[in-house]
Amino acid sequence: MTKKIEAIIREEALDAVKNALQEIGIIGMNVFEVRGHGRQGGIELSWRGTSYRMDMIPKMQINIVLSDHNVEKAVETIIQMARTGASGDGVIFIYPVDDVVRIRTGERGHDALQYPDDIDARHDQATGE
């Protein structure tokens, strides 16, 4: 079974998160610029003596699809690199994925997710699968 991780993080955390994920072997990911807010409802800004509320904060969304046994390692890596302890650090969603198909080869499921030396290939080598 596979899962999709959708992490919404601060813009300034993107490089650290992306690099840390690559270090643990997560090669495939998509990154999107998004806007939104969570519980804080936005932020109060001042410009030239005038205050205004910015309720749609720029964030980055990282999407990763990987095997179940790698989800916790990926989530812990994201948390470790994105956490500042302040409101607005972000959120991680985890969804089940019914199937994956690699268009170029027609591979499905687990085989469609593997890249040489990625986190799944490392796991399979370690466990003999």
C-alpha positions as CSV (number, residue, x, y, z in Angstrom):
1,M,0.0,0.0,0.0
2,T,1.1,3.5,-0.7
3,K,0.4,6.9,0.9
4,K,0.5,10.5,-0.3
5,I,2.0,13.0,2.1
6,E,0.9,16.6,1.5
7,A,2.9,19.0,3.6
8,I,2.1,22.7,3.7
9,I,5.1,24.6,5.2
10,R,6.6,28.1,5.5
11,E,8.3,29.3,2.3
12,E,11.6,29.8,4.1
13,A,11.6,26.1,5.2
14,L,11.4,24.7,1.7
15,D,15.1,24.2,0.9
16,A,15.9,22.7,4.3
17,V,12.9,20.3,4.1
18,K,13.6,19.4,0.4
19,N,17.3,18.7,1.1
20,A,16.6,16.6,4.2
21,L,14.0,14.5,2.3
22,Q,16.5,13.9,-0.5
23,E,19.2,12.9,2.1
24,I,16.9,10.1,3.4
25,G,16.3,8.9,-0.1
26,I,13.0,10.7,-1.2
27,I,13.8,11.5,-4.8
28,G,10.3,12.2,-6.3
29,M,8.3,15.1,-5.0
30,N,6.2,18.0,-6.3
31,V,6.3,21.5,-4.9
32,F,3.6,24.1,-5.3
33,E,3.3,27.7,-4.2
34,V,0.0,28.0,-2.3
35,R,-1.8,30.7,-0.1
36,G,-3.9,30.2,2.9
37,H,-4.2,30.4,6.6
38,G,-4.8,28.1,9.5
39,R,-6.1,28.8,13.0
40,Q,-4.2,32.1,13.2
41,G,-6.4,33.5,10.5
42,G,-3.6,35.5,8.9
43,I,-1.1,38.1,10.2
44,E,-1.2,41.7,11.1
45,L,1.3,43.9,9.0
46,S,2.2,47.5,9.1
47,W,3.3,49.7,6.2
48,R,3.9,53.4,6.4
49,G,2.1,53.7,9.7
50,T,-1.0,51.8,8.5
51,S,-1.9,48.4,9.8
52,Y,-3.6,45.8,7.7
53,R,-4.5,42.1,7.9
54,M,-3.0,39.6,5.4
55,D,-5.3,36.6,5.6
56,M,-3.9,34.5,2.7
57,I,-0.3,33.8,3.7
58,P,2.1,32.5,1.1
59,K,3.1,28.9,1.8
60,M,4.7,25.9,0.0
61,Q,3.1,22.6,-0.5
62,I,5.2,19.5,-1.0
63,N,3.5,16.3,-2.3
64,I,5.2,12.9,-2.0
65,V,3.9,9.4,-2.7
66,L,5.7,6.6,-1.0
67,S,5.3,3.2,0.6
68,D,3.6,2.8,4.0
69,H,6.8,1.8,5.7
70,N,8.5,5.1,4.8
71,V,5.8,7.5,5.8
72,E,6.8,8.0,9.5
73,K,10.5,8.7,8.5
74,A,9.3,11.3,5.9
75,V,6.9,12.9,8.3
76,E,9.5,13.1,11.1
77,T,12.0,14.6,8.6
78,I,9.5,17.3,7.5
79,I,8.6,18.1,11.1
80,Q,12.3,18.3,12.2
81,M,13.2,20.7,9.4
82,A,10.0,22.9,9.3
83,R,9.2,23.4,13.0
84,T,10.0,26.8,14.5
85,G,7.6,26.4,17.3
86,A,5.6,29.5,16.2
87,S,2.1,29.6,14.8
88,G,2.1,29.1,11.1
89,D,4.7,26.3,10.9
90,G,2.3,24.3,8.7
91,V,0.4,21.0,8.6
92,I,0.9,17.5,7.1
93,F,-1.9,15.5,5.6
94,I,-1.5,11.8,4.9
95,Y,-3.8,10.1,2.4
96,P,-4.2,6.5,1.1
97,V,-3.3,5.9,-2.5
98,D,-5.2,3.2,-4.3
99,D,-2.8,2.7,-7.2
100,V,0.1,4.3,-9.0
101,V,0.9,4.0,-12.7
102,R,4.2,5.1,-14.3
103,I,3.1,6.4,-17.7
104,R,6.4,5.7,-19.5
105,T,6.6,2.0,-18.6
106,G,3.1,1.0,-17.5
107,E,4.5,-0.2,-14.1
108,R,2.0,-0.2,-11.3
109,G,2.0,0.0,-7.6
110,H,5.2,-0.4,-5.7
111,D,7.3,-0.8,-8.9
112,A,6.0,2.5,-10.3
113,L,7.3,4.3,-7.2
114,Q,10.9,3.0,-7.2
115,Y,13.9,4.9,-8.4
116,P,17.5,3.6,-8.1
117,D,18.8,4.3,-4.6
118,D,15.6,5.9,-3.4
119,I,14.1,5.3,0.1
120,D,12.1,2.3,-1.2
121,A,15.0,0.7,-2.9
122,R,17.2,1.1,0.2
123,H,14.4,-0.5,2.3
124,D,14.1,-3.4,-0.1
125,Q,17.8,-4.0,-0.1
126,A,17.9,-3.9,3.7
127,T,15.0,-6.3,4.2
128,G,15.8,-8.6,1.2
129,E,12.4,-7.9,-0.5
